[in-house]
Amino acid sequence: RIVFPDNGRQWKDWKHASTFYCGNRIQSTKYTWFTFLPQNLFEQFCRLGNLYFFFLVVLNWFPQVEVFHKEITMLPLIVVLLASMIKDAIEDYRKYQFDKMINFSKTRVYDK
């Protein structure tokens, strides 16, 4: 970071340097409202166990290899995905609240 004192003489330098930085805002959240579902599903299906259960669900849609009812095969996958989504949503919301508290906290500025 480049720090300039606020005495008026370096106003041009500050204006030039501030165009390169967007601000001091902290953001540690992983998701937004629009990216939560696709990004979370992508992360869930990167796990081998979830892919295995998804494969069983897809396999059960074919009548030749159907072992159980389609709904019974989907139940474990849906329960695991929903539990993980709820856990990730709560965790991300807590990060959002903490970031909001940090970003709006008062700071002290040293000035001669």
C-alpha positions in Angstrom: 0.0 0.0 0.0 1.0 3.6 -0.5 0.1 5.9 2.3 -0.2 9.7 1.8 -0.7 12.2 4.5 -3.8 14.4 4.2 -2.1 17.8 4.0 -3.3 18.9 0.6 0.1 18.9 -1.2 0.0 15.3 -2.3 -3.6 15.4 -3.5 -2.6 14.6 -7.1 -0.4 11.7 -6.0 -3.1 10.3 -3.8 -5.7 10.6 -6.6 -3.3 8.7 -8.9 -2.5 6.0 -6.4 -6.1 5.5 -5.3 -7.1 4.4 -8.8 -5.1 1.2 -8.4 -6.8 0.1 -5.1 -10.5 -0.6 -4.7 -10.5 -0.1 -0.9 -9.8 -1.6 2.4 -13.0 -3.8 2.5 -12.5 -7.3 3.8 -14.5 -10.1 2.1 -13.9 -13.7 3.2 -17.2 -15.1 2.1 -17.2 -17.8 -0.6 -20.7 -17.4 -2.1 -23.1 -14.8 -3.3 -26.9 -15.1 -3.6 -26.5 -16.0 -7.3 -23.5 -18.4 -7.1 -24.5 -20.4 -4.0 -26.4 -23.2 -5.6 -24.1 -23.9 -8.7 -20.9 -23.4 -6.8 -21.9 -25.5 -3.9 -23.2 -28.3 -6.1 -19.9 -28.3 -8.0 -18.0 -28.6 -4.7 -20.3 -31.3 -3.4 -19.9 -33.4 -6.6 -16.1 -33.1 -6.5 -16.3 -35.6 -3.6 -16.1 -39.2 -4.6 -18.9 -40.4 -2.3 -21.4 -38.0 -3.7 -20.5 -39.0 -7.2 -21.0 -42.6 -6.3 -24.5 -42.0 -5.0 -25.3 -39.8 -8.1 -24.2 -42.7 -10.3 -26.6 -45.0 -8.5 -29.4 -42.5 -8.9 -28.8 -42.2 -12.6 -28.4 -46.0 -13.0 -31.7 -46.6 -11.3 -33.6 -44.5 -13.9 -33.0 -47.3 -16.4 -35.6 -50.0 -16.1 -33.2 -52.8 -17.0 -30.9 -52.2 -14.0 -33.4 -50.8 -11.5 -33.0 -52.4 -8.1 -34.9 -50.0 -5.8 -37.5 -47.4 -6.4 -36.1 -44.2 -7.9 -37.2 -42.1 -4.9 -35.5 -44.4 -2.4 -32.2 -44.2 -4.2 -32.3 -40.4 -4.4 -33.0 -40.0 -0.7 -29.5 -40.5 0.8 -28.0 -38.2 -1.9 -30.5 -35.5 -1.2 -30.1 -35.7 2.5 -26.3 -35.5 2.4 -26.4 -32.6 -0.2 -29.0 -30.6 1.8 -27.1 -31.1 5.1 -23.9 -29.9 3.5 -25.6 -27.0 1.8 -27.2 -25.8 5.1 -23.9 -26.1 6.9 -22.1 -24.2 4.2 -24.8 -21.5 4.1 -24.7 -21.0 7.8 -20.9 -20.9 7.8 -20.8 -18.4 4.9 -23.4 -16.2 6.6 -21.4 -16.0 9.8 -18.3 -15.0 7.7 -20.5 -12.3 6.1 -21.6 -11.0 9.5 -18.0 -10.9 10.8 -16.7 -9.2 7.6 -19.5 -6.6 8.0 -18.5 -6.0 11.7 -14.8 -5.6 10.7 -15.5 -3.3 7.7 -17.7 -0.9 9.7 -15.5 -0.8 12.8 -13.9 2.5 13.8 -10.1 3.0 13.3 -7.6 5.4 14.6 -5.6 7.5 12.2 -2.2 8.9 13.1 -1.9 12.6 12.2 0.7 15.0 13.4 
